[in-house]
Amino acid sequence: MRHLLSLPLACMLASCALQLTPTTPRWDRDFGIVTRVTLAQQAVDADAGRNRDPAAGMNGRAAHAAYERYQKANSEPPAQPSAFTIGVSGTK
């Protein structure tokens, strides 16, 4: 009986001793490095906001026409083919 009680007591004391020592010093030191490096690599040009010569783009009329064509092309759903046309395309 005495040995049965000493084993759980020894386990409890060992677990308390482990709580006092850091078990993952390297992990704690390096925690978040990959995240910080990844965020830093995402900035292609950190000074892009200070650039007074912006990139050339489309003029307003051409951009508006392209946008209208895009909206018109996606406004109506494509026609569903008949269930009886197997292997033959009946769409336009």
DSSP file (Angstrom, degrees, kcal/mol; ACC not computed):
  #  RESIDUE AA STRUCTURE BP1 BP2  ACC     N-H-->O    O-->H-N    N-H-->O    O-->H-N    TCO  KAPPA ALPHA  PHI   PSI    X-CA   Y-CA   Z-CA
    1    1 A M     >        0   0    0      0, 0.0     4,-1.4     0, 0.0     5,-0.2   0.000 360.0 360.0 360.0 -37.3    0.0    0.0    0.0
    2    2 A R  H  >  +     0   0    0      1,-0.2     4,-1.4     2,-0.2     3,-0.1   0.884 360.0  48.6 -65.6 -37.6    2.9    2.3    0.8
    3    3 A H  H  > S+     0   0    0      1,-0.2     4,-1.4     2,-0.2    -1,-0.2   0.805 105.4  58.9 -72.7 -29.4    4.4    1.8   -2.6
    4    4 A L  H  4 S+     0   0    0      1,-0.2    -1,-0.2     2,-0.2    -2,-0.2   0.843 110.0  42.9 -68.1 -33.0    1.1    2.4   -4.4
    5    5 A L  H  X S+     0   0    0     -4,-1.4     4,-1.4     1,-0.2    -1,-0.2   0.774 108.8  57.9 -82.8 -27.3    0.9    5.9   -2.8
    6    6 A S  H  X S+     0   0    0     -4,-1.4     4,-2.2     2,-0.2    -2,-0.2   0.822  99.3  59.1 -74.8 -29.1    4.5    6.8   -3.4
    7    7 A L  H  X S+     0   0    0     -4,-1.4     4,-2.0     2,-0.2    -1,-0.2   0.952 108.4  42.0 -66.8 -49.8    4.3    6.3   -7.2
    8    8 A P  H  > S+     0   0    0      0, 0.0     4,-2.3     0, 0.0    -1,-0.2   0.880 114.5  53.5 -64.0 -34.5    1.5    8.9   -7.8
    9    9 A L  H  X S+     0   0    0     -4,-1.4     4,-2.2     2,-0.2    -2,-0.2   0.905 108.7  48.7 -64.8 -40.5    3.2   11.3   -5.3
   10   10 A A  H  X S+     0   0    0     -4,-2.2     4,-2.1     2,-0.2    -1,-0.2   0.888 111.0  50.7 -65.9 -39.0    6.5   11.0   -7.2
   11   11 A C  H  X S+     0   0    0     -4,-2.0     4,-2.1     2,-0.2    -2,-0.2   0.898 110.0  49.7 -65.1 -40.5    4.7   11.6  -10.5
   12   12 A M  H  X S+     0   0    0     -4,-2.3     4,-1.8     1,-0.2    -2,-0.2   0.907 111.4  48.4 -66.2 -41.1    3.1   14.8   -9.1
   13   13 A L  H  X S+     0   0    0     -4,-2.2     4,-1.9     1,-0.2    -1,-0.2   0.882 110.7  51.7 -66.4 -37.2    6.4   16.1   -7.8
   14   14 A A  H  X S+     0   0    0     -4,-2.1     4,-1.8     1,-0.2    -2,-0.2   0.891 108.7  50.3 -66.5 -38.9    8.1   15.4  -11.2
   15   15 A S  H  X S+     0   0    0     -4,-2.1     4,-1.2     1,-0.2    -1,-0.2   0.868 109.2  51.6 -68.6 -34.2    5.3   17.3  -13.1
   16   16 A C  H  X S+     0   0    0     -4,-1.8     4,-0.7     1,-0.2    -1,-0.2   0.883 108.3  51.8 -67.3 -36.9    5.7   20.3  -10.7
   17   17 A A  H >X S+     0   0    0     -4,-1.9     4,-0.6     1,-0.2     3,-0.6   0.866 106.9  53.6 -67.3 -35.3    9.4   20.3  -11.3
   18   18 A L  H 3< S+     0   0    0     -4,-1.8     3,-0.5     1,-0.2    -1,-0.2   0.797 100.7  60.8 -69.7 -27.4    8.9   20.3  -15.1
   19   19 A Q  H 3< S+     0   0    0     -4,-1.2    -1,-0.2     1,-0.2    -2,-0.2   0.762  99.8  56.3 -70.1 -23.7    6.6   23.4  -14.8
   20   20 A L  H << S+     0   0    0     -4,-0.7    -1,-0.2    -3,-0.6    -2,-0.2   0.730 101.1  63.7 -81.5 -22.1    9.4   25.4  -13.4
   21   21 A T  S  < S-     0   0    0     -4,-0.6     2,-0.3    -3,-0.5     0, 0.0  -0.840  90.8-114.1-104.5 139.2   11.8   24.9  -16.3
   22   22 A P        -     0   0    0      0, 0.0    -3,-0.1     0, 0.0    -2,-0.1  -0.542  25.3-168.5 -70.2 130.1   11.1   26.1  -19.8
   23   23 A T  S    S+     0   0    0     -2,-0.3     3,-0.1     1,-0.2    -4,-0.0   0.668  79.4  37.1 -94.3 -18.0   10.6   23.1  -22.1
   24   24 A T     >  +     0   0    0      1,-0.1     4,-2.5     2,-0.1     5,-0.2  -0.447  61.1 148.6-132.0  62.0   10.6   24.9  -25.4
   25   25 A P  H  > S+     0   0    0      0, 0.0     4,-1.9     0, 0.0     5,-0.1   0.900  79.1  47.7 -65.5 -37.7   13.2   27.8  -25.2
   26   26 A R  H  > S+     0   0    0      2,-0.2     4,-2.2     1,-0.2     5,-0.1   0.917 113.5  47.4 -68.8 -41.2   14.1   27.5  -28.9
   27   27 A W  H  > S+     0   0    0      1,-0.2     4,-0.7     2,-0.2    -1,-0.2   0.905 112.6  49.4 -65.1 -41.4   10.4   27.5  -30.0
   28   28 A D  H  < S+     0   0    0     -4,-2.5     3,-0.4     1,-0.2    -1,-0.2   0.877 112.2  48.5 -65.5 -36.3    9.6   30.4  -27.8
   29   29 A R  H  < S+     0   0    0     -4,-1.9    -2,-0.2    -5,-0.2    -1,-0.2   0.890 118.0  39.2 -70.6 -38.9   12.5   32.4  -29.1
   30   30 A D  H >< S+     0   0    0     -4,-2.2     3,-1.8    -5,-0.1     4,-0.4   0.365  82.2 133.0 -93.8   4.7   11.7   31.7  -32.8
   31   31 A F  T 3< S+     0   0    0     -4,-0.7    -3,-0.0    -3,-0.4    -4,-0.0  -0.387  77.9   7.5 -63.6 123.7    7.9   32.0  -32.5
   32   32 A G  T 3> S+     0   0    0     -2,-0.2     4,-2.3     3,-0.0    -1,-0.3   0.399  89.3 117.8  91.1  -1.8    6.5   34.2  -35.3
   33   33 A I  H <> S+     0   0    0     -3,-1.8     4,-2.6     1,-0.2     5,-0.2   0.925  76.9  50.2 -64.5 -43.4    9.7   34.6  -37.3
   34   34 A V  H  > S+     0   0    0     -4,-0.4     4,-2.5     1,-0.2    -1,-0.2   0.898 110.9  50.0 -62.3 -40.0    8.2   32.9  -40.3
   35   35 A T  H  > S+     0   0    0      2,-0.2     4,-2.3     1,-0.2    -1,-0.2   0.924 111.9  47.1 -64.6 -44.0    5.1   35.1  -40.2
   36   36 A R  H  X S+     0   0    0     -4,-2.3     4,-2.0     2,-0.2    -2,-0.2   0.899 113.2  48.6 -65.5 -39.5    7.2   38.3  -39.9
   37   37 A V  H  X S+     0   0    0     -4,-2.6     4,-2.0     2,-0.2    -2,-0.2   0.913 111.1  50.6 -66.1 -41.9    9.4   37.2  -42.8
   38   38 A T  H  X S+     0   0    0     -4,-2.5     4,-0.9    -5,-0.2    -2,-0.2   0.913 110.7  48.5 -63.5 -43.1    6.4   36.3  -45.0
   39   39 A L  H >< S+     0   0    0     -4,-2.3     3,-0.5     1,-0.2     4,-0.5   0.885 111.2  50.7 -63.9 -38.0    4.8   39.7  -44.3
   40   40 A A  H >< S+     0   0    0     -4,-2.0     3,-0.8     1,-0.2    -1,-0.2   0.855 107.2  54.1 -68.5 -33.6    8.0   41.5  -45.1
   41   41 A Q  H 3< S+     0   0    0     -4,-2.0    -1,-0.2     1,-0.2    -2,-0.2   0.672  95.7  68.6 -74.6 -16.0    8.4   39.6  -48.4
   42   42 A Q  T << S+     0   0    0     -4,-0.9     2,-0.9    -3,-0.5    -1,-0.2   0.726  77.0  90.0 -76.1 -20.4    4.9   40.6  -49.6
   43   43 A A    <   +     0   0    0     -3,-0.8     3,-0.3    -4,-0.5    -1,-0.1  -0.674  52.4 178.6 -80.2 106.6    6.0   44.2  -50.0
   44   44 A V  S    S+     0   0    0     -2,-0.9     2,-0.4     1,-0.3    -1,-0.2   0.954  78.7   8.9 -73.2 -51.2    7.2   44.5  -53.6
   45   45 A D    >   -     0   0    0      1,-0.1     3,-1.5     0, 0.0    -1,-0.3  -0.901  64.8-170.9-133.3 103.1    8.0   48.2  -53.5
   46   46 A A  T 3  S+     0   0    0     -2,-0.4     3,-0.4    -3,-0.3    -1,-0.1   0.773  88.2  51.2 -67.3 -25.2    7.8   49.7  -50.1
   47   47 A D  T >  S+     0   0    0      1,-0.2     3,-1.1     2,-0.1     4,-0.4   0.154  74.2 110.1 -97.4  18.7    8.2   53.2  -51.5
   48   48 A A  G X  S+     0   0    0     -3,-1.5     3,-1.1     1,-0.3    -1,-0.2   0.819  71.3  60.8 -65.1 -30.5    5.4   52.9  -54.1
   49   49 A G  G 3  S+     0   0    0     -3,-0.4    -1,-0.3     1,-0.2    -2,-0.1   0.747 101.8  53.0 -68.1 -22.8    3.2   55.3  -52.2
   50   50 A R  G <  S+     0   0    0     -3,-1.1     2,-0.4     2,-0.0    -1,-0.2   0.510  80.5 114.2 -89.3  -5.6    5.7   58.1  -52.6
   51   51 A N    <   -     0   0    0     -3,-1.1    -3,-0.0    -4,-0.4     0, 0.0  -0.540  44.8-171.3 -72.2 120.8    6.0   57.7  -56.4
   52   52 A R  S    S+     0   0    0     -2,-0.4    -1,-0.2     1,-0.2    -4,-0.0   0.527  73.6  70.7 -89.3  -7.2    4.6   60.8  -58.1
   53   53 A D  S    S-     0   0    0      3,-0.0    -1,-0.2     0, 0.0     3,-0.1  -0.803  77.6-161.1-110.6  88.5    4.8   59.2  -61.6
   54   54 A P        -     0   0    0      0, 0.0     2,-0.1     0, 0.0    -2,-0.1  -0.184  28.9 -88.0 -69.6 162.8    2.0   56.6  -61.6
   55   55 A A        -     0   0    0      1,-0.1     2,-0.2     0, 0.0     0, 0.0  -0.393  46.7-106.9 -68.1 144.8    1.8   53.8  -64.1
   56   56 A A        +     0   0    0     -3,-0.1     2,-0.2    -2,-0.1    -1,-0.1  -0.522  48.4 167.6 -74.7 139.2    0.0   54.5  -67.3
   57   57 A G        -     0   0    0     -2,-0.2     2,-0.2     1,-0.2    -1,-0.1  -0.456  38.9 -51.8-130.3-156.7   -3.4   52.9  -67.7
   58   58 A M        -     0   0    0     -2,-0.2    -1,-0.2     1,-0.1     2,-0.1  -0.487  54.6-110.5 -82.7 154.4   -6.4   53.0  -69.9
   59   59 A N     >  -     0   0    0     -2,-0.2     4,-2.1     1,-0.1     5,-0.2  -0.423  34.8-105.4 -77.6 165.6   -8.2   56.2  -70.6
   60   60 A G  H  > S+     0   0    0      1,-0.2     4,-2.3     2,-0.2     5,-0.2   0.861 115.6  51.8 -62.7 -40.3  -11.7   56.6  -69.1
   61   61 A R  H  > S+     0   0    0      2,-0.2     4,-2.1     1,-0.2    -1,-0.2   0.920 112.6  44.8 -66.1 -44.7  -13.7   56.0  -72.3
   62   62 A A  H  > S+     0   0    0      2,-0.2     4,-2.2     1,-0.2    -1,-0.2   0.889 113.6  50.6 -67.2 -38.9  -12.0   52.7  -73.1
   63   63 A A  H  X S+     0   0    0     -4,-2.1     4,-2.2     2,-0.2    -2,-0.2   0.906 110.6  49.1 -65.4 -40.9  -12.2   51.5  -69.5
   64   64 A H  H  X S+     0   0    0     -4,-2.3     4,-2.4     2,-0.2    -2,-0.2   0.906 111.1  49.7 -65.6 -41.3  -15.9   52.3  -69.4
   65   65 A A  H  X S+     0   0    0     -4,-2.1     4,-2.3     2,-0.2    -2,-0.2   0.903 111.2  49.1 -64.2 -41.0  -16.6   50.5  -72.7
   66   66 A A  H  X S+     0   0    0     -4,-2.2     4,-2.1     1,-0.2    -1,-0.2   0.898 111.2  50.1 -65.1 -39.6  -14.7   47.4  -71.5
   67   67 A Y  H  X S+     0   0    0     -4,-2.2     4,-2.5     2,-0.2    -2,-0.2   0.907 110.0  50.1 -64.9 -41.9  -16.6   47.5  -68.2
   68   68 A E  H  X S+     0   0    0     -4,-2.4     4,-2.5     2,-0.2    -2,-0.2   0.914 110.4  49.7 -63.8 -42.8  -20.0   47.7  -70.0
   69   69 A R  H  X S+     0   0    0     -4,-2.3     4,-2.3     1,-0.2    -1,-0.2   0.900 111.0  50.6 -61.8 -39.9  -19.0   44.8  -72.3
   70   70 A Y  H  X S+     0   0    0     -4,-2.1     4,-1.4     2,-0.2    -2,-0.2   0.930 111.7  46.6 -63.6 -45.4  -18.1   42.8  -69.3
   71   71 A Q  H  < S+     0   0    0     -4,-2.5     4,-0.3     1,-0.2    -2,-0.2   0.894 113.5  48.8 -64.4 -40.1  -21.4   43.5  -67.5
   72   72 A K  H >X S+     0   0    0     -4,-2.5     3,-0.9     1,-0.2     4,-0.6   0.880 108.2  53.9 -68.4 -38.0  -23.4   42.7  -70.6
   73   73 A A  H 3< S+     0   0    0     -4,-2.3    -1,-0.2     1,-0.2    -2,-0.2   0.821 116.1  38.5 -66.4 -30.4  -21.6   39.4  -71.2
   74   74 A N  T 3< S+     0   0    0     -4,-1.4    -1,-0.2    -5,-0.2    -2,-0.2   0.320  94.5  86.2-102.9   8.1  -22.4   38.2  -67.7
   75   75 A S  T <4 S+     0   0    0     -3,-0.9    -1,-0.1    -4,-0.3    -2,-0.1   0.874  87.6  46.6 -79.6 -35.9  -25.9   39.6  -67.4
   76   76 A E  S  < S-     0   0    0     -4,-0.6    -1,-0.1    -3,-0.1     3,-0.1  -0.893  86.8-121.1-110.4 136.8  -27.8   36.7  -69.0
   77   77 A P        -     0   0    0      0, 0.0     3,-0.1     0, 0.0    -2,-0.1  -0.360  39.2 -94.7 -70.4 152.9  -27.1   33.1  -68.0
   78   78 A P        -     0   0    0      0, 0.0     2,-0.1     0, 0.0    -4,-0.0  -0.350  47.3 -96.9 -66.7 148.4  -26.0   30.7  -70.8
   79   79 A A        -     0   0    0      1,-0.1    12,-0.0    -3,-0.1    -3,-0.0  -0.429  36.7-123.6 -67.9 136.3  -28.8   28.7  -72.5
   80   80 A Q        -     0   0    0     -2,-0.1    -1,-0.1    -3,-0.1     3,-0.1  -0.658  26.0-122.9 -81.2 131.6  -29.2   25.2  -71.1
   81   81 A P        -     0   0    0      0, 0.0    -1,-0.1     0, 0.0     2,-0.1  -0.345  33.2 -94.6 -71.2 156.4  -28.9   22.5  -73.7
   82   82 A S    >   -     0   0    0      1,-0.1     3,-1.1     2,-0.0     8,-0.1  -0.378  26.6-126.2 -67.8 148.9  -31.8   20.1  -74.1
   83   83 A A  T 3  S+     0   0    0      1,-0.2    -1,-0.1    -3,-0.1     0, 0.0   0.673 106.7  60.0 -70.6 -16.2  -31.4   16.8  -72.2
   84   84 A F  T 3  S+     0   0    0      1,-0.1     2,-1.1     2,-0.0    -1,-0.2   0.488  79.4  91.0 -93.8  -2.9  -31.9   14.8  -75.4
   85   85 A T    <   -     0   0    0     -3,-1.1     2,-0.7     2,-0.0     5,-0.1  -0.754  57.0-180.0 -94.6  94.2  -28.9   16.2  -77.3
   86   86 A I  S    S-     0   0    0     -2,-1.1     3,-0.1     1,-0.2    -3,-0.0  -0.846  70.7 -10.1 -98.5 116.0  -26.2   13.8  -76.4
   87   87 A G  S    S+     0   0    0     -2,-0.7     2,-0.5     1,-0.2    -1,-0.2   0.455 112.1 102.5  80.1   0.4  -22.9   14.6  -78.0
   88   88 A V        -     0   0    0     -3,-0.0     2,-0.7     2,-0.0    -1,-0.2  -0.971  67.5-137.2-119.5 127.0  -24.3   17.3  -80.3
   89   89 A S        +     0   0    0     -2,-0.5    -3,-0.1     1,-0.1     0, 0.0  -0.728  25.2 172.7 -85.8 119.2  -23.9   20.9  -79.4
   90   90 A G        +     0   0    0     -2,-0.7     2,-0.2    -5,-0.1    -1,-0.1   0.269  46.6 101.8-107.2   9.9  -27.1   22.8  -79.9
   91   91 A T              0   0    0      1,-0.1    -2,-0.0   -12,-0.0   -11,-0.0  -0.500 360.0 360.0 -91.7 164.7  -25.9   26.1  -78.4
   92   92 A K              0   0    0     -2,-0.2    -1,-0.1   -13,-0.0    -3,-0.0   0.470 360.0 360.0 -82.3 360.0  -24.8   29.1  -80.4
